[in-house]
Amino acid sequence: MPEPRSDNRPSTSRRTPADMTNSPPPLPYSDPILLARHLIHMLGDTELDEMLRVLRDHQRTRDAAVTSPVER
């Protein structure tokens, strides 16, 4: 389960209880490790496996694009 995040935003930008009932809290896009922990906690096994497959495919495509033909 993800660890609670310390909220360092100014108090004027904090979400009020009314805000929280209208929309989910924002995902921590600026902290990839926290985002990964959140997704592991929130997704089912099938969804998590599919997400990992998509990320691996993206990594292979990215790595193939930066690898020069001499290195292959």
C-alpha positions as CSV (number, residue, x, y, z in Angstrom):
1,M,0.0,0.0,0.0
2,P,1.4,3.4,-0.9
3,E,2.7,5.5,1.9
4,P,0.9,8.7,2.8
5,R,2.3,11.6,0.8
6,S,3.3,14.8,2.7
7,D,1.5,17.7,1.2
8,N,3.9,20.7,0.8
9,R,1.5,22.8,-1.2
10,P,0.5,26.2,0.2
11,S,-2.7,26.0,2.2
12,T,-4.6,28.0,-0.4
13,S,-4.2,25.2,-2.9
14,R,-5.2,22.4,-0.6
15,R,-8.3,20.5,-1.5
16,T,-11.4,21.1,0.6
17,P,-13.7,18.3,1.6
18,A,-16.2,19.6,-1.0
19,D,-13.5,19.3,-3.7
20,M,-12.8,15.7,-2.7
21,T,-16.4,14.6,-3.2
22,N,-16.5,16.0,-6.7
23,S,-13.3,14.5,-8.2
24,P,-10.6,12.1,-7.2
25,P,-7.3,13.5,-5.9
26,P,-4.7,14.2,-8.5
27,L,-2.2,11.5,-9.3
28,P,1.4,12.2,-8.2
29,Y,2.8,12.5,-11.8
30,S,5.9,14.3,-10.5
31,D,6.9,11.3,-8.4
32,P,7.1,8.2,-10.6
33,I,7.9,5.9,-7.7
34,L,4.9,7.1,-5.7
35,L,2.7,6.8,-8.8
36,A,3.9,3.2,-9.4
37,R,3.1,2.3,-5.8
38,H,-0.3,3.9,-6.2
39,L,-1.0,1.9,-9.4
40,I,0.2,-1.4,-7.8
41,H,-2.2,-0.8,-4.9
42,M,-5.2,0.3,-7.1
43,L,-5.0,-2.0,-10.1
44,G,-6.0,-5.6,-10.3
45,D,-3.5,-8.2,-11.4
46,T,-4.8,-8.3,-15.0
47,E,-4.7,-4.5,-15.4
48,L,-1.3,-4.3,-13.8
49,D,0.1,-7.0,-16.1
50,E,-1.3,-5.2,-19.1
51,M,0.2,-1.9,-18.0
52,L,3.6,-3.6,-17.5
53,R,3.4,-5.1,-21.0
54,V,2.7,-1.7,-22.5
55,L,5.6,-0.2,-20.6
56,R,8.0,-3.0,-21.7
57,D,6.9,-2.6,-25.3
58,H,7.5,1.2,-25.1
59,Q,10.9,0.6,-23.6
60,R,11.9,-1.8,-26.3
61,T,10.8,0.6,-29.0
62,R,12.6,3.5,-27.3
63,D,15.8,1.5,-26.9
64,A,15.7,0.2,-30.5
65,A,15.4,3.8,-31.7
66,V,18.5,5.0,-29.9
67,T,20.6,1.9,-30.7
68,S,22.8,2.6,-33.7
69,P,23.0,-0.1,-36.4
70,V,26.7,-0.7,-35.5
71,E,25.8,-1.7,-32.0
72,R,23.2,-4.3,-33.1
